[in-house]
Amino acid sequence: MMKKTKGFTLIETIVALFLFSIIIACLFSVLATARSSWTSSSSQLNVQQEARRGLSAMVREMRQANLSGIIGVPANGADYNSITFQIPASITAGGTTWSSNIQYSLGGLNGTQLLKTQDASQRVLANNISAVTFNRTVLAPSTINISVTTQKNTFPGFSIIQSNITLNSEVKVRN
C-alpha cells in the first residue's frame, strides 16, 4: 500500500512559477506604458502652460501700447521675432506720459526663453520657447498677430517624446 504524501511536485512548482512570472511581466509592461504616458502628458501640459503664461503677459501689455510707438514690426504683413513699444505710465489732464521702451524677444538660456526687456533689465516670461513671431498688416495696422511655439523633449525610458505647442493671439492696440 502506498502512502499518500502532501505537497507539490517539482513540475507543479515550476509551472506555477512560470505562470506567476508571465503575470508579473505583463503588469510591469502595463506600468511602464502608463508611466511613459504620464510623463508625456505632463510634459505636454507643462509646455502648454509655458506658452499660455508668456502669451498672456504679452497680450495684457500690448493692448495698452501706443500705436505710433511700435518699433520693429511695421505694418507690412512680414513676421518679426521681436517687438518694441510703449505703454501709458500716467495719464493726467496735461496728457499721457509714456513708459520707457518695452521689448519682447527670444533669448536667455540657450535662446529658449521669452524675455521682456525694459530699462536695461530683463525678466523671463516663459521657458522652452522655440519661436515667437509678431506681425501687422496694412489693412489692420492696429492689430498685432502673435505666435508662440514651445518645444520640450522628454526621455521616459529609452525613447524621446517631443512636445510642441503653438499658440496664436491677435491683439488690438487701444492707444
Residue pairs with C-beta under 8 A, 6 or more apart in sequence:
8 16
32 157
35 156
35 157
36 156
36 157
36 159
36 161
39 154
39 156
39 161
40 154
40 156
40 161
40 163
43 152
43 154
43 161
43 163
44 163
44 165
46 128
46 152
46 163
47 128
47 150
47 151
47 152
47 163
47 164
47 165
48 150
48 165
50 126
50 127
50 128
50 129
50 150
51 126
51 129
51 148
51 149
51 150
51 165
51 166
51 167
52 167
53 125
53 126
54 114
54 125
54 126
54 129
54 132
54 148
55 146
55 148
55 167
55 169
57 116
57 125
57 126
58 104
58 114
58 125
58 146
58 169
58 171
59 146
59 169
59 171
61 87
61 102
62 83
62 85
62 144
62 146
62 171
62 173
63 171
63 172
63 173
63 174
64 87
64 88
64 174
64 175
65 85
65 86
65 87
65 144
65 173
65 174
65 175
66 85
66 86
66 87
66 88
66 98
66 173
66 175
67 141
67 142
67 173
67 175
69 85
69 86
69 98
70 83
70 84
70 85
70 136
70 144
70 173
71 83
71 84
71 85
71 101
72 80
72 82
72 83
72 84
72 103
72 134
73 80
73 83
73 134
73 135
73 136
73 144
74 136
75 136
75 137
75 138
75 141
76 136
76 137
76 138
77 135
77 136
77 137
77 138
78 135
79 133
79 134
79 135
79 147
80 133
80 134
80 135
81 105
81 106
81 131
81 132
81 133
81 134
82 103
82 104
82 105
82 106
82 134
83 103
83 104
83 105
83 134
83 144
84 101
84 102
84 103
85 101
85 102
86 98
86 99
86 100
86 101
86 102
87 98
87 99
87 102
87 175
88 96
88 97
88 98
88 99
88 175
89 97
89 98
89 99
90 96
90 97
91 97
96 175
99 118
100 118
100 119
101 118
102 116
102 117
102 118
103 115
103 116
103 117
103 118
104 114
104 115
104 116
104 117
104 125
104 132
104 134
105 114
105 115
105 117
105 132
106 112
106 113
106 114
106 115
106 129
106 131
106 132
107 113
107 115
107 122
108 115
108 122
108 124
109 127
112 127
112 128
112 129
112 130
113 124
113 125
113 126
113 127
113 129
114 124
114 125
114 126
114 127
114 129
114 132
114 148
115 122
115 123
115 124
115 125
116 122
116 123
116 125
117 123
126 148
126 150
128 150
128 151
128 152
129 148
129 149
129 150
130 149
130 150
130 151
130 164
131 147
131 148
131 149
132 146
132 147
132 148
132 149
133 146
133 147
134 144
134 145
134 146
135 144
135 145
136 142
136 143
136 144
136 145
137 143
137 145
142 172
142 173
143 170
143 171
143 172
143 173
144 170
144 171
144 173
145 168
145 169
145 170
145 171
146 168
146 169
146 170
146 171
147 166
147 167
147 168
148 166
148 167
148 168
149 164
149 165
149 166
149 167
150 163
150 164
150 165
150 166
151 162
151 163
151 164
152 162
152 163
153 160
153 161
153 162
153 163
154 160
154 161
154 163
155 161
